Amino acid sequence: MTTTTQIWDLRTGSIYDAYAYDHAITSMAFDARRIVCAAGEGVVKVYDKADGTQWDCGVGAGQAEASQTAAAIIERVHIRDGYLVEGRQDGRVGVWTC
């Protein structure tokens, strides 16, 4: 199952950008600059609204996909004032600066 996050331009009523994920999105949050998603992986998907870039954040970021699955799945995310907080299935909580 593929899940898609769509970024809409409310002024024009059309889709501005879209990102597809391999798993269902369990949590999403945003602030003035970024949108963050937990999508059934060991990393948080981060989208920067200002420049349109996307990257992974978390313990499994930058590792091969097989290594990411070894990290506990992230179920909840929140972003505020440049800080990202993640909650994992195994009870661990991570705090990252963005």
Secondary structure, 3 states (H helix, E strand, C coil): CCEEEEEEECCCCEEEEEEEECCCCCEEEECCCEEEEECCCCCEEEEECCCCCEEEECCCCCCCHHHHHHCCCEEEEEEECCEEEEEECCCCEEEEEC
